[in-house]
């Protein structure tokens, strides 16, 4: 009996150890879902899927707001957006660069210096683009004005040649030459016999600069021909220098020696207009 008890003891110990190991295996805790979430965030950052990373970070901030790792990930994501913005700026995509800058700022609002250089670069690029567009518009306007002046010159030359040809073909008259009759100047927009003529500028409200320039071409011709004084009536004070500059430039091209008499009136409730008063002889 005693011999049997000693022989059965090893088997009992083996079964006991196996049961303990099985119990330990069943009692191991599952992998922490926060660990999985942080791994997914790392993967999104590594693959530069920044919008996915932003969403994952937001979820983690709600679930584990006190986790000290979140601040590091928040800064890392902000720097990734900054790099994305710099790449977009190099490619000339200012809208995408500005969007990336906005994301970085929202992630690190307490560190404005982080985005200062990129913000300054975007502003400089926008200013340069605007200056280039304005210069292009000025060049186009100057080209158009030059083409019109050339057309007028060619028309005058053609008229002069035609008149010379007619004079050469006409028989020589024995009588005295006919007196020269001065042609009466014609107006484009105004009534030369009226004390004041009104010319509306609705295109100023619509910011239609092309039609405004066309209108001012005709106005300048009347101002020079009839030596008109001009009152510029606009809704806002800032509009007067713009209209005055455009009109003065056109008057100077037609007659560099003429100095126009310009005045202004602010009339917020009135459609912008010009009041032209011909000089009385």
Secondary structure per residue as TSV (DSSP state, phi and psi in degrees):
chain	resnum	aa	ss	phi	psi
A	1	X	-	360.0	-45.8
A	2	X	H	-64.6	-39.3
A	3	X	H	-63.2	-40.1
A	4	X	H	-64.4	-38.7
A	5	X	H	-64.9	-40.4
A	6	X	H	-71.1	-34.0
A	7	X	H	-69.1	-32.9
A	8	X	H	-81.3	-11.3
A	9	X	H	-66.8	-44.8
A	10	X	H	-59.5	-41.5
A	11	X	H	-62.0	-39.3
A	12	X	H	-64.6	-40.8
A	13	X	H	-65.9	-39.5
A	14	X	H	-62.4	-45.4
A	15	X	H	-64.6	-37.2
A	16	X	H	-65.9	-43.8
A	17	X	H	-64.5	-40.3
A	18	X	H	-63.7	-39.3
A	19	X	H	-65.6	-39.5
A	20	X	H	-64.7	-42.9
A	21	X	H	-64.3	-41.1
A	22	X	H	-63.2	-40.0
A	23	X	H	-65.6	-38.7
A	24	X	H	-66.4	-39.5
A	25	X	H	-63.5	-42.2
A	26	X	H	-69.9	-25.0
A	27	X	H	-93.3	-1.2
A	28	X	-	-64.1	134.0
A	29	X	-	-72.3	151.4
A	30	X	-	-69.7	163.0
A	31	X	-	-62.6	135.6
A	32	X	-	-62.6	126.6
A	33	X	H	-67.0	-24.4
A	34	X	H	-66.8	-36.3
A	35	X	H	-61.6	-42.0
A	36	X	H	-63.4	-42.3
A	37	X	H	-63.5	-41.7
A	38	X	H	-66.8	-35.5
A	39	X	H	-64.7	-40.9
A	40	X	H	-63.6	-38.6
A	41	X	H	-64.1	-43.1
A	42	X	H	-59.6	-42.1
A	43	X	H	-65.1	-42.1
A	44	X	H	-62.8	-40.9
A	45	X	H	-66.6	-40.5
A	46	X	H	-64.5	-35.8
A	47	X	T	-90.5	5.2
A	48	X	T	60.0	33.0
A	49	X	-	-91.8	77.1
A	50	X	H	-70.1	-36.3
A	51	X	H	-66.5	-38.5
A	52	X	H	-64.3	-42.1
A	53	X	H	-63.0	-37.4
A	54	X	H	-63.5	-43.1
A	55	X	H	-65.3	-42.6
A	56	X	H	-65.8	-39.4
A	57	X	H	-64.8	-40.7
A	58	X	H	-61.3	-41.2
A	59	X	H	-63.7	-43.5
A	60	X	H	-64.9	-35.8
A	61	X	H	-65.5	-29.1
A	62	X	H	-78.3	-35.2
A	63	X	H	-84.5	-34.3
A	64	X	-	-138.3	65.9
A	65	X	T	-62.9	-23.7
A	66	X	T	-94.3	1.6
A	67	X	-	-69.9	124.2
A	68	X	T	-69.8	-15.4
A	69	X	H	-73.9	-19.7
A	70	X	H	-63.8	-39.7
A	71	X	H	-62.5	-39.6
A	72	X	H	-64.4	-43.8
A	73	X	H	-66.1	-36.5
A	74	X	H	-62.6	-44.3
A	75	X	H	-68.2	-39.2
A	76	X	H	-62.2	-41.5
A	77	X	H	-66.7	-40.0
A	78	X	H	-61.7	-42.6
A	79	X	H	-66.5	-33.5
A	80	X	H	-66.1	-40.9
A	81	X	H	-64.1	-38.4
A	82	X	H	-61.7	-43.1
A	83	X	H	-63.9	-39.1
A	84	X	H	-62.1	-40.5
A	85	X	H	-64.5	-40.8
A	86	X	H	-64.3	-40.4
A	87	X	H	-64.2	-42.7
A	88	X	H	-63.7	-38.3
A	89	X	H	-64.3	-40.5
A	90	X	H	-63.5	-30.6
A	91	X	T	-85.1	-1.9
A	92	X	T	82.2	9.8
A	93	X	-	-92.6	87.0
A	94	X	H	-69.9	-33.8
A	95	X	H	-64.5	-46.1
A	96	X	H	-66.2	-36.9
A	97	X	H	-64.5	-40.9
A	98	X	H	-67.1	-36.9
A	99	X	H	-64.0	-44.0
A	100	X	H	-63.7	-39.3
A	101	X	H	-62.1	-40.8
A	102	X	H	-62.8	-39.7
A	103	X	H	-63.5	-44.1
A	104	X	H	-64.1	-40.2
A	105	X	H	-65.7	-39.0
A	106	X	H	-68.3	-27.3
A	107	X	H	-78.3	-33.9
A	108	X	-	-128.3	62.3
A	109	X	T	-65.9	-22.8
A	110	X	T	-83.2	0.4
A	111	X	-	-131.7	70.6
A	112	X	G	-63.9	-24.9
A	113	X	G	-65.0	-23.5
A	114	X	G	-60.1	-36.9
A	115	X	G	-105.3	6.3
A	116	X	H	-61.6	-48.3
A	117	X	H	-63.5	-44.3
A	118	X	H	-65.2	-41.5
A	119	X	H	-61.4	-42.6
A	120	X	H	-65.3	-38.0
A	121	X	H	-66.8	-40.0
A	122	X	H	-65.2	-43.9
A	123	X	H	-61.0	-41.5
A	124	X	H	-64.6	-40.6
A	125	X	H	-65.4	-40.3
A	126	X	H	-64.7	-42.3
A	127	X	H	-62.8	-43.3
A	128	X	H	-63.2	-40.4
A	129	X	H	-65.1	-41.0
A	130	X	H	-66.3	-42.0
A	131	X	H	-62.5	-41.0
A	132	X	H	-64.5	-40.6
A	133	X	H	-65.2	-41.3
A	134	X	H	-66.2	-40.3
A	135	X	H	-64.6	-38.8
A	136	X	H	-63.2	-40.2
A	137	X	H	-65.3	-42.4
A	138	X	H	-63.5	-40.8
A	139	X	H	-63.3	-41.2
A	140	X	H	-64.2	-40.1
A	141	X	H	-65.7	-43.6
A	142	X	H	-62.8	-39.8
A	143	X	H	-64.1	-43.0
A	144	X	H	-63.7	-42.5
A	145	X	H	-63.5	-40.8
A	146	X	H	-64.7	-39.9
A	147	X	H	-63.9	-39.4
A	148	X	H	-65.8	-42.9
A	149	X	H	-62.3	-39.4
A	150	X	H	-66.0	-39.8
A	151	X	H	-61.8	-43.5
A	152	X	H	-62.5	-41.2
A	153	X	H	-62.9	-44.3
A	154	X	H	-64.4	-38.2
A	155	X	H	-64.0	-41.4
A	156	X	H	-62.9	-44.2
A	157	X	H	-62.8	-40.4
A	158	X	H	-63.9	-41.2
A	159	X	H	-64.6	-40.6
A	160	X	H	-65.5	-41.9
A	161	X	H	-63.5	-41.5
A	162	X	H	-63.8	-42.8
A	163	X	H	-64.5	-39.8
A	164	X	H	-64.9	-38.8
A	165	X	H	-65.6	-41.4
A	166	X	H	-64.7	-40.3
A	167	X	H	-65.7	-37.4
A	168	X	H	-69.4	-32.7
A	169	X	H	-82.4	-19.6
A	170	X	S	-73.3	143.3
A	171	X	-	-67.8	149.8
A	172	X	-	-75.5	122.0
A	173	X	-	-87.0	139.2
A	174	X	S	-78.3	-21.8
A	175	X	S	-79.3	174.2
A	176	X	-	-65.6	148.9
A	177	X	-	-63.7	147.2
A	178	X	-	-67.5	142.3
A	179	X	-	-63.0	144.7
A	180	X	-	-77.9	126.5
A	181	X	-	-102.5	119.8
A	182	X	-	-70.9	131.1
A	183	X	-	-74.4	140.1
A	184	X	-	-78.4	129.2
A	185	X	-	-62.4	142.7
A	186	X	-	-105.1	147.5
A	187	X	-	-100.8	149.0
A	188	X	S	-91.1	-42.9
A	189	X	S	-125.1	-28.3
A	190	X	S	-101.3	167.8
A	191	X	-	-98.7	107.8
A	192	X	T	-61.5	-22.5
A	193	X	T	-86.5	-11.3
A	194	X	S	-86.4	150.0
A	195	X	S	-65.2	-38.8
A	196	X	-	-145.0	138.0
A	197	X	E	-119.9	140.5
A	198	X	E	-103.1	134.3
A	199	X	E	-124.3	112.7
A	200	X	E	-74.3	148.8
A	201	X	-	-127.9	62.9
A	202	X	H	-64.4	-23.4
A	203	X	H	-67.2	-16.4
A	204	X	H	-68.6	-37.8
A	205	X	H	-66.3	-34.9
A	206	X	T	-87.7	0.7
A	207	X	T	55.9	36.0
A	208	X	-	-90.9	82.0
A	209	X	H	-68.2	-30.4
A	210	X	H	-63.8	-49.6
A	211	X	H	-70.0	-30.1
A	212	X	H	-62.8	-42.9
A	213	X	H	-65.0	-39.7
A	214	X	H	-61.5	-43.8
A	215	X	H	-61.6	-43.8
A	216	X	H	-68.4	-24.1
A	217	X	H	-59.5	-47.0
A	218	X	H	-69.7	-39.6
A	219	X	H	-61.0	-43.7
A	220	X	H	-61.2	-39.4
A	221	X	H	-61.3	-44.0
A	222	X	H	-66.7	-39.2
A	223	X	H	-61.4	-44.5
A	224	X	H	-69.8	-43.7
A	225	X	H	-64.5	-43.3
A	226	X	H	-109.2	10.4
A	227	X	T	50.9	54.3
A	228	X	-	-81.7	143.9
A	229	X	E	-86.2	144.5
A	230	X	E	-125.3	130.3
A	231	X	E	-111.7	124.4
A	232	X	E	-99.9	115.5
A	233	X	E	-110.0	116.1
A	234	X	E	-130.6	166.5
A	235	X	S	-77.3	-37.3
A	236	X	S	-126.6	149.1
A	237	X	H	-61.9	-31.0
A	238	X	H	-67.7	-20.5
A	239	X	H	-78.0	-25.0
A	240	X	H	-62.5	-49.1
A	241	X	H	-59.6	-35.3
A	242	X	H	-65.4	-49.6
A	243	X	H	-66.5	-43.4
A	244	X	H	-61.4	-39.7
A	245	X	H	-66.6	-44.8
A	246	X	H	-62.4	-44.7
A	247	X	H	-67.7	-43.5
A	248	X	H	-62.1	-38.8
A	249	X	H	-63.6	-39.0
A	250	X	H	-72.1	-38.0
A	251	X	H	-63.8	-41.5
A	252	X	H	-64.3	-36.0
A	253	X	H	-65.8	-37.7
A	254	X	H	-76.8	-39.0
A	255	X	-	-149.6	92.3
A	256	X	T	-59.8	-23.5
A	257	X	T	-84.6	-13.6
A	258	X	-	-85.0	130.7
A	259	X	-	-108.7	106.4
A	260	X	-	-69.4	148.8
A	261	X	E	-98.1	102.4
A	262	X	E	-109.9	141.3
A	263	X	E	-140.5	166.7
A	264	X	E	-130.4	157.7
A	265	X	E	-146.9	133.8
A	266	X	E	-95.9	118.6
A	267	X	-	-133.8	85.6
A	268	X	T	-59.2	-31.6
A	269	X	T	-91.6	3.2
A	270	X	S	-115.6	144.0
A	271	X	-	-62.0	132.0
A	272	X	-	-54.9	141.6
A	273	X	E	-156.3	169.0
A	274	X	E	-119.0	138.3
A	275	X	E	-112.2	115.2
A	276	X	E	-107.6	125.3
A	277	X	E	-118.0	105.9
A	278	X	-	-64.3	149.3
A	279	X	-	-75.5	130.9
A	280	X	-	-82.1	133.7
A	281	X	-	-86.0	360.0
